[in-house]
């Protein structure tokens, strides 16, 4: 077992929810560290004095549990092992392997003094039947690959390596924790990412969607990777792919668009793609048309497309998107008149408007990035993030920040 590396932000979330009567569900793409997080939590429970008998920890993808594939068998197996005295902590990894697992979970809650923790690698885990049964009785903790801050803790760098060089590594390799074993060996890292990606596609997407076509899924994924941060709609993508002969356009209008939409939603369900909508800042409403798609980890994008430094603007936009997610913001793209704002990020008590650009040095870029922010009629914070080590840190009250400082703040 390789040494566990602490991810305190997530571990603390679990600790804060401990003994609250809600099922704790940790979701995230495969291999982003969910099992390790549960191992850390198990360790924490033991260190806090919980007896071994009162911790039941199972990974349901292990063949040891191959006979527990339906909820009744699973319920009976676990029930027999719950001690009579004291609270028992139930920790179940990759629970989507058990059919109708939610019925067993609900029953444990009713029948025993337990505190329940679950992980799963696809959003079907939180699908409608489940949400209906446990409605209001669970909390979802979304685990993402390493942030830049965590990346610096995970890897060891020589003293002479600058922040920019470290960041460059992060852009190239991404934040999947497993890559640490390969110490920035590009060929081995790509093989590892390819393995994870294939598992996600085969187990979390194709097994669940029998009509899905692998070639089509791959084309759409490559399209999304090449167009990170570009405003698109399924219909646009469908038209482009049907013009290239990849999708049969069919007689009905929008057939291609519907196909694309279906595939993007499969990619979303496996947590490999995130889609966000547009928000009209003046009209204060979400718009139905055109959104943007971001990739859960840039390592996958670079593995699929090859690493190219040309799209840095879009790549750093993807990094900012993931960082806002980690910081618990609800995110959309802002539209004000004809202008676009990269991100409108909201929390119940806070709102940020953010533009992301590689550099603010040229007057044209500066004008393009600042103009939409100047048009916003409210007083919430407005920020431009760039790779400039700035000597100017504000333009008429719009803050200009060096991206690396913001990521580490």
Residue, then its C-alpha position, 0 to 999 in steps of 0.5 A: x500500500x503506498x503511503x497515503x497523502x493527506x488532503x486536509x480540505x476534504x478530510x475536514x469536510x468528512x470530519x465536520x459531517x461525522x455523526x450527523x444523520x446524513x449519508x456522506x457520498x464522495x463522488x468524483x472521477x475514477x482514481x482521483x483519490x476517493x478510496x484514499x480519502x476513505x482510508x484517511x478517514x478510517x485512520x482518523x476514526x481509529x486514532x480517535x479511539x473507535x474500536x476496529x469492530x465498529x468500523x466496517x470498510x468494504x470496497x465493492x469492486x473487490x472480488x471478495x464481495x462478488x456475491x453481494x451484487x444485490x441489495x438483500x445479500x449486501x444488507x444481510x452480510x453487513x447486518x451480521x457484522x454490526x456490533x450490538x454496542x456503540x455507533x458503527x461507521x460503515x464505509x463503502x467504496x464503489x457502491x454502484x456495484x451493488x444493484x439497488x444499494x440505496x434500499x440497503x443504505x436506507x435500511x441500515x439507517x433505520x435499523x442500526x446506530x450507524x454513520x454511513x460513508x459511500x464513494x462512487x465513480x459515476x453520477x448514476x449513483x446519485x440518479x433519480x431513484x436514489x435521490x428520491x429514496x434518500x431525498x434530503x438525507x445525504x450530503x455530496x462531497x465532490x472530490x476533484x483531482x489535485x489543485x495546484x496547491x495540493x500538487x505542490x504538496x504531493x510532488x517534491x521539487x528541487x530548490x531551484x525550480x521556480x513557481x512558473x516551472x512548477x505551474x508549467x508541470x501542472x499544466x502539462x501533467x494535470x492533477x491525477x494523484x497516481x501520476x506522482x509515482x512516475x515523477x514527471x515521466x511523460x510516457x509512463x504518465x500518459x500510459x497511466x492516464x490512458x488506462x484511467x480514461x479507458x476504464x472510465x469510458x468502458x466501465x462508467x459510460x459504455x457498460x451503462x449505455x449499451x447503444x453508445x458507440x465508442x468511436x462517436x464518444x471518442x470524437x466528441x471527447x476530442x472535440x470538447x478537448x480541442x474547444x475548451x472554454x469555447x462557447x458551443x451548443x450540441x447543435x453546433x458540434x453536431x453540425x460540425x461533426x455531420x459536415x465531417x461525415x462523423x454523424x449521419x445528419x438524418x432527415x429530422x432537424x437536430x438529430x445530430x445535436x440530440x446525439x451530441x447532447x446525449x454523449x456529452x451527458x454521458x461524459x458528464x455522468x462519469x465526471x470527466x466533463x463539466x458543462x456550464x450555462x450562460x447567465x444574463x447579468x442585466x436580465x438576471x436569468x439563465x439563458x437556454x442556449x450555448x454553454x461551455x464545457x471544461x475537462x476534469x483534468x488537463x492531463x487527460x486533454x494532453x494525453x488525448x491531443x498531445x501537449x501543445x502550448x498554444x492554447x494556454x489561454x483556454x487551458x488556464x481558463x479550465x484551471x480557474x473553472x476547477x478552482x472555483x468548483x473546489x472553492x464551492x462556487x456555483x459557476x456560469x458564464x456571464x453575458x452582458x449586452x454582446x460581451x461575455x464574462x468568463x465566469x460569474x461565480x456565486x455563493x450564498x453570501x458572495x459573488x465574483x466576476x472573473x476574466x481569464x487571459x494569458x496576458x494583459x500587456x497589449x492595450x487591445x487585450x486589456x480593453x477586451x477583458x476590462x470592457x465587459x467588467x466595466x459594464x456590470x451595474x453592481x458592486x461585487x468584486x471584479x477580477x482579471x486573472x493572468x500570467x503577468x507578474x503585475x506591476x499594476x494591480x487595479x484598473x478603476x477598481x477591477x483587480x488584476x491578479x497573477x494567476x499563480x498567486x490567486x491559485x495559492x491564496 
